[in-house]
Structure formats: C-alpha cells, structure tokens
Amino acid sequence: MPEVVALGRKPDVRACASCHRTEGTGGPENSSLAGLNADYFKQQIADFKSGARKFSGPQRSAVVLMTAAAKAMTDAEVQAAAEYFAVLKPKHIIKVVESDTVPMTYIARLFFVKRPEGGTEPLGQRIVEMPDDVAQFELRDPRSQFTAYVPPGSIAKGEFLAKTGGDGRSVQCSLCHGPDLKGNGLIPRIAGRSPTYLMRQLYDFQHGVRTGSTSALMTPTVEKLSIDDMIAVAAYVGSLDP
C-alpha cells in the first residue's frame, strides 16, 4: 500500500484509505475506487485540480476535503494511488431493497443511520442507503455491508432505461460502460456501485457541473431524465454484480 493511501501527507493530502477504505470499497458518502482504470483515476484527480469536476449540491465536508487533497497531490502520489486501486477487486457489498417505508433514520455526519428506538418512516422520492453495522463502518472496515432502500418498481424501471434508453429519454448505458457495465478504458465501471453515489453523479452531470474530458458523453444520457428516472437507474445499476 503506497504511503499516500495509508498515511497521506500533511496538511492537505488525507490518506485515501481514511475515506475510501484500504480496499477501495468506499461508502455512500463518497466513491468506491477498487478496480477503476488507472488512467480514469488520474483524469478524475486532474478534473478536481482544474475545477472541471464540481458538485451541484451543498458543499459537504467530503467534497471540500477531496478537492483540497486532489489539488495538493503530486503526480507521483496520484500515480501510486491509481496503480494501487486499479488492481483491487470490487466487492459486492450493497443490497438494494424496494420498499415504501424504511427504518427511522438520522444523519450521522454524511450518511443515514437507523434510530436506536426503531420505528419506520415513508421513503418517498429518495434513496436511503445505510451501513448494516455502523460501528464497523466507522472503523473504516472494508468488509462493511450496506442496504440501499429505493421506491417500489425502481429496479425494473431502471433496467428498462439502462438497457433501452427509455424510448428516447436516455441512452443505453452499455454503449459506453460496456455490455456488463463494468467499464471500458476511460469509461468507468458503474455496476454494483453505491446507488447514492450514482444518483449524485447523474444529478451533477444533468446540472453541468461535471465538465471533464468525457463528460459530454453523459449529456444526452441525463438531460431528459426526471428525478424518479435517475433514482431508478441508480437503483438498477447499483443492484448489479460489480
């Protein structure tokens, strides 16, 4: 494990593993990195550095820290991290569950957590993704498992949109991401990634704040999608084997 992954470099380069975990599994609050093409990884760091990759939502601490780290990383550190994560095997750690209701939750900094007193609440037009064992996840354990609750019918609707383009509403995901959605060169794997993460990226592409070298390919994919459509695509793609 390279030093930039294990320890980082003060003051601004946080250890990659502190957020993305030692095995690149990540969590709902950030991105999984395991198995990403090294050149794609390097391009994303370059986009963070240049400002080509921004965020349309509130500036969460994860966003602020990632941007600062990317801008401070040397080329050698980027290369070392890219090579390390590229050879790791992605894990199937997310169970996507369709439901009208979810356990009562609260926000623990950057992710949902079940309330200890129990109870349920309506899901509504949301994806609620949370660790099955909060203590394990907060200890940065890459074996942590997650459940992502999505509205009923989301997976089938998302499969239709992803595989057919939805009668002109979108574009077949496999045209760029490969037949099994496990990536194709500079086009990343999306199968089995966090539905919460996928939803954020679709929303950011639609609002024009991700403008990197391959971002233009996403414009016809997302420009006509509703929030419900994006939730459905994220649910379906997240349910696949990575």
VENCORSUL-V755721 format. One record per backbone hydrogen bond with DSSP energy under -1.0 kcal/mol. NH is the residue of the N-H (numbers start at 0). CO is the residue of the C=O. E is the energy in kcal/mol with one decimal. If there is no record, write none. Layout:
BEGIN
NH;CO;E, NH;CO;E
END
This chain:
BEGIN
5;1;-2.2, 6;2;-3.3, 7;2;-1.9, 8;12;-3.2, 12;8;-2.0, 13;11;-1.3, 15;3;-1.6, 16;4;-2.3, 17;14;-1.5, 18;15;-1.2, 19;15;-2.8, 20;16;-1.2, 23;20;-1.9, 25;19;-1.8, 29;26;-1.7, 32;23;-2.4, 33;23;-1.9, 34;84;-2.8, 35;32;-2.0, 40;36;-2.5, 41;37;-2.4, 42;38;-2.1, 43;39;-2.2, 44;40;-1.9, 45;41;-2.2, 46;42;-2.2, 47;43;-2.3, 48;44;-2.5, 49;45;-2.3, 50;46;-1.4, 51;46;-1.2, 52;46;-1.7, 53;208;-2.4, 59;57;-1.7, 63;59;-2.1, 64;60;-2.7, 65;61;-2.1, 66;62;-2.4, 67;63;-2.1, 68;64;-2.4, 69;65;-2.6, 70;66;-2.1, 71;67;-1.3, 72;68;-1.4, 77;73;-2.3, 78;74;-2.4, 79;75;-2.3, 80;76;-2.4, 81;77;-2.6, 82;78;-2.4, 83;79;-1.9, 84;80;-2.5, 85;81;-1.8, 87;84;-1.1, 92;90;-1.1, 94;145;-2.6, 96;147;-2.8, 98;149;-2.4, 101;120;-2.6, 103;118;-2.3, 105;112;-1.9, 107;110;-2.9, 108;106;-1.0, 109;107;-2.0, 112;105;-2.1, 114;103;-3.0, 117;114;-1.8, 120;101;-2.4, 122;99;-3.0, 125;123;-1.5, 127;148;-2.0, 129;146;-2.4, 131;144;-2.7, 136;132;-2.1, 137;133;-2.8, 138;134;-1.1, 139;136;-2.0, 140;135;-1.7, 143;140;-1.8, 145;92;-2.9, 146;129;-2.4, 147;94;-2.9, 148;127;-3.1, 149;96;-2.7, 153;150;-1.8, 156;152;-2.1, 157;153;-3.1, 158;154;-2.4, 159;155;-2.1, 160;156;-2.2, 161;157;-2.9, 162;158;-2.5, 163;159;-2.0, 164;160;-1.8, 168;165;-1.2, 169;164;-3.2, 172;161;-2.1, 174;171;-1.2, 175;172;-1.3, 176;172;-2.5, 177;173;-1.1, 180;177;-1.6, 182;176;-2.2, 183;186;-3.1, 186;183;-1.8, 189;180;-2.3, 190;180;-2.5, 191;236;-2.6, 192;189;-1.7, 197;193;-2.8, 198;194;-2.5, 199;195;-2.0, 200;196;-2.1, 201;197;-2.4, 202;198;-2.4, 203;199;-2.4, 204;200;-2.8, 205;201;-2.4, 206;202;-1.7, 207;204;-1.4, 208;203;-2.0, 210;51;-3.7, 214;211;-1.3, 216;213;-1.2, 217;214;-1.8, 221;217;-1.8, 222;218;-2.2, 224;221;-1.5, 229;225;-2.3, 230;226;-2.4, 231;227;-2.2, 232;228;-2.5, 233;229;-2.5, 234;230;-2.3, 235;231;-2.5, 236;232;-2.7, 237;233;-2.2, 238;234;-1.1, 239;236;-1.2
END
